[in-house]
Amino acid sequence: MANRFDTPSLWHRMPLWFRGFDGPLAFAVFVLACAGLLTMYSSGYDHGTRFEDHARNMLIAGFIMFFVAQIPPQRLMALAVPLYVLGVTLLIAVAVFGVTKKGARRWLNVGVTIQPSEILKIAMPLMLAWWFQKREGQLRPLDFSVAAALLLVPVALIVKQPDLGTAVLVLAAGIGVIFFAGLSWKLMLPPLLLGLVGVGLLVWFEPQVCAQGVRWPLMHDYQQQRICTLLDPGRDPLGKGFHIIQGMIGIGSGGVLGKGFMQGTQTHLEFIPERTTDFIFASFSEEFGLIGNLLLISGFIFLVLRGLSIALEAPTLFARLLAGSITLIFFTYAFVNMGMVSGILPVVGVPLPFISYGGTAMVTLGMGLGILMSIARSKRLVQS
């Protein structure tokens, strides 16, 4: 009889699983997920089972979020080194005998085809947060140099595949941890200024360089073409510039209020390319207009601000750095996707969180949300 009262039933244990879950963060994700389902239903109406698959991917991501949220940050910290080593090892394996598709070697066949670079989106911030936690209170310039090396090794391997979109996300996650760990602005300003000067020179000499086909060092041909297309998509309106031009037309044609749900002509007449994946923001803009865009952007801003709030309230340096970096990943996803569809950034194949179709990205987002929930949960459980 004693065991009957000592061991709580499953029904009584369930509230403990949800205890400490961050309500505002969950609400923001729910609103964005609803927007994603609406947009996918319209833009993927003739893409077979895209809507059903998108809903299934969201459910899988939700289960992953729930599972990861049950793992305390201390146990997440113990996974940092093994997960990072596994990710880098798999990236090396991809470089040696990976599967090549459409000119890119990004996949590995281990019975099933996997993309190891996705692991680094989570493994990278975990590893760097672990590194700085171990050196809390005694940080030296050398520690930041080691962190930079830990970051640049996988980023270089991903760029070599080539996969610029994933490299940008991994780089942003790593830089976020290093910045939040206390890297001085004095060390960050020179590369930023150098980058701005480079962009200025590129814009100034674009007509001569792009028109004459001058080869740029350290860049693949397709990457150079993307930048030239960004600067002047009208040079090849039916070829390389088609994506950017149609994306901007879709965004502009929505006007203030949009054409209405299921009424987007650019979407349903199939002018917008990749309208269920990378360019789904153009479909959303066409049907919901400027007002819809402002609401969608407000949802992402709220999610980012809530993530930063969780980071500020985190009980340990590891949790603060990890939460801040994961939040920066969500910001980078949204900013880069909207920027490339709007014609202000090169097309690099970054999906829009919760809106774009894609199982692998949804799983990564679910893991990231689970980590944020875990950190928020640990804080609330400690307070109670």
N, C-alpha and C positions, 0 to 999 in steps of 0.2 A: 504493500500500500504506500510505503514511503516514496518509492520511485515514481508513483503516479503523481505525487504532489511536487517532488523535487525537479522532475523533468517537464518543462513547459511544452505544451502541444504545438504543432505547426501553426495553428491558428493564432496562438498567443505569441509565437516568435515572429510572425510576419510584420507586426508594427515596428519591431526593433530593426528590421532590414531597411525600412523607409525612414526611420528616425534620423534626423539630422540632414535629410536631403534638402538641397537648396531650392526653395520654392520659386524665387524669381528667375533663377537660371533655367529651371525646368519649364517655366511658363514661356520664356523667350524661345527655347528650342521647340516647344509645342507650336507656337505661332508660326515660326519659320518652316516647320515641317508641314503644317497645313498649307502654307503658301506654295511649298514645293509640290505637294500632291495636286493642288489645283492646276498649277502650271504644267505639270507632267501629263495630267489628264487631257489638257488641250493640245499641247505641243506634240504629244506622243500618241495621238488618237489613231494614227495609221501606222504605228511602229509595232504592230503585233501586241506583245504583252508588256510593253515598256511601263505602263502605269502599274500593273499588278506586280511586276518585278521591283519597281521603285518602292512600292508600299512594303513588299517583303524585305527589301534591303533596310528600310527604316526600322522594321520590327527587329531584325537581326541586330542592328546597331543599338536599338533600345535595350535588348537583352545583354549585349556586351557592356553597355554603359552601366546597367544595374549590377552586373557581376563585378566589374572593375571597381565600382563604388564601394563594394563590401571589403576591398583590400585596403588595410591601413597604409598610410604613407610610408611607415617604417618598412613594411614588406615590399612596397614598390621600390624603395631605395635599394633593397637587396637584389632586385632584378636588374638594376642599371648596368652593371658591368657585363653579366652574361648576355643580356639582350644586345648590347652594343657590339660585343665581340662576335656574336652570331650574325648580326647584320652586316658588319664589315667583311666577315669571312664569306658570306653569301655574295656580297658585291664583287669580291675577288673571283669567286667561282663564276659569276656571270661574265666577267671580263675574259675568263679563260675558255669556258665552254658553254656560254649562255645561248639562249634561243634568240635568233634574229628575226624581227618582223618589221617590214616597211623601212629597212635600212637602219634600224636601231636594235642594239643588243641589250635588252632590259629584263629579260625573263629567264627563269631557270626551271628546267623540267626535273622534278623530284617525284615522279608518279603523277603529280598534278603540276600545272604551270603556275608559278608564283612570281611576283615582282618584288624582290628583296629590298629595293629602295624604299618601299612603303614602310618597312620596319623602322627605318632611320627617322621617320617623322616623329615617332614616339621615343625611340631609343636614344636619339641625340640629346633632347632636353633632359631625359633621365640621367644620362651619363654625365653631362656637364653639371647638373644640379648636385649629383653625388660628389663630383670632384671638388666643387666649391664648399660643400657641406663638410668634407673631410679637412678642409683648410680654413674653416671659419675662425676668425680672430687673428690669423697670421698670414693673410694674403700678401703675396709679393708679385712684382712684375713677371717673374718666371712662371708663376702659377697661371697667369693669363696667357702667356706664350704657349704653355702646355695645352690649355683649353683650346686655343686657336688651332693647334696641330690636331687635336682630337676632332675638331670640327672640319678642318680642311681635307683630311684624308677621305672620309666618305663622300664629301661634296665633290671632290675631284673625280672619284670613281663614278659618281652618278653623272657628272657632266660628260665624262668620256663615253657613256653608253650610246648616244647622248640623250639626256632627259632634263632639259633646262627647267621645266616647270617644277618637277620634284626637287631638283637641286636648289631652286629659289626657296621652296618651303623649308627644306632642311636647314639651309643657311640662315633663314630668318629665325627659325627656332633656336639655333645655336647662338646667334648674335644676341637674341633676346636674353638668354641666360647670362651671357658674358656681360651684357650691359647692366642687367639688374643686379649682378654680383658686385658692381661698383667700378666698372671700367671708366676711367676719366674721359670727359668730353675732349680734352686736349689730344688724346690719342685717336679719337674717332673723327675729329674734324678734318685732318689732312686727307684721308681716303675719300671722305664725302666731297670735299672741295675738288679733289682730283677727278672724281666721277662727274661732277657738274661741269668742269672744264671740258672733259671728254665728250659729254653730251652736246655742249655748245659747239665744239669743233665739228662734231658729226653733223649737226644740223646745218652749220655754215657751209661745209664742203659736200653736203649730200648730193647736190646736182652733179658735181664732177665725179665723185667716187662711185655712186650707184649707177649712173648712166654709162660710165666707161668700164664698169665691171672690175674695178681695182680690188685685188684680193686683200682682205684684212687679216692680220696675224691673229693667232689664238682663237679663231672662230671657224665653225663649220660653214659650208656654203649656205645651208638652209637657214642657219641663224643670221647670217649676213643678209640674206634675202628678206627675212622677216623684219629686220630693222629698216631696210630700204623701203619695204612695202608700208611699214608704219608711217614713215616720213612722207611718202607720196603714194598712197594706194591707187590713185588714178593712173599711174604709169602702166599698170596691167589690170584693168578693171574686171576683166572676165577670167583672169587667172589668179595670180597670187594675191591681188588686192580685193578679190571678190568677197572674202569672208568679212573683212573690216568694213567695206562699203555697205554690204547688206545688213550688217549688225547696226551700223549707224542709221541706216534708213529705217530699220525696225524700231529703234529707240525713238527716233524723231517722229515717225508716223503715228505714234500713240498719243501725241499731244498731251494735254493736261489731264484729261479724265480717262484716256484710253479708248480703244474700239469696243471693249466689252469682252467678257469671257466667251471663248470659242469663236470670236469674231475677227481674229487677227489675219488679215489677208496675206501679209508677208510670211507668216507662219504656215498657214494652211495651203497656200499655193507653193510652198517649199522653196521660197527664195532664201530664207535664212538657213545657212548651212549648220550642221551639228546642232539643230534646234532643241534637242533633248539633253545635250551634254554641255560642251564648252560655251555655246552661244545661247543657252536657254534664257539668259538675262534679256536678250533682245526680244524674245517671244513674250516674256513677262511684261516688258516695257510697252510693247505694242498693244497688249490687251488691257493693261491696268494704268498706263500713262504715268505722268509725272507724280500724281498723288500716290499711286501704287508704289513707285520707286522710292518716294520719300518714306513711306511706311515700312518698306522692306529694309532700306538703309537704317532706319530708326531701330528696327529689330536687331540688326547686326551690331549697331552701336551699343544698344542696351546689353546684348550678350557680352560684348568686349568689356564694357564698364563693370558688369557684374563679375566677370572673370578677374579683372584687376582688383576689385574689391575683395574677392576671396583670397587673392595673392597677398594683399596688404594685411589681412587678418590671420594669415596662416601662422601656426605656432612655431615652425622651425624654418631655418634658412633653406633647407632642401625643398620644403613644401612651397615656400614663397617663390623661389626661383622656378620651380616646375610649373606652378600655376600661372605665373606671369608669362612663361614661354609658351605654354599650351594656348593661352589666350591670344598671344601674338600670332600663332599659327592660324587661328580663326580669322583674325584681322587680315593676314596676308592672303589667305584663300579668297576672301570677299573682295579686297581691294584690287588684287591682280586680275581676278576674273572680270569684275565690272570695268576695270581700266582697259583691258585688252578688247572687250566687246565694244567699248565706247571709242576706241581708236586712240587712246592716250598711252597705251603700253603695247609692246609686241605680243603677238599671239604665242603663248607658251604652253597651252594645254592644262590650265588649272581650273578645276570645277568650282561651281558656286555652292557653298555648303548647304546641304539639305534640299537644294533646288535641282542641281544637275543629277542626271542619271549616272550611276556608277557604284558597283558593290564594294570595291576595294577602298575607295575614298570614304564611303559611308562607314565602313568598319573602323577606319582610322579616326574618323570624327567621333564615333561612339566611344572608342577607347579614350580619346582626349576628354570628352565630357565626363566619362567615368572617373578619370583622374581628378578633374575639378570637383566633382561631387564627393569623392573620397576625402579630399583636402578640406572642403567645407564641412563635411560630416565629422571629421576628426576634431575640428575646432569646436563644433557645437557639443559633441559628446564630452569633450574635456570641460567645457563651461558648465555642463549640467552635472 
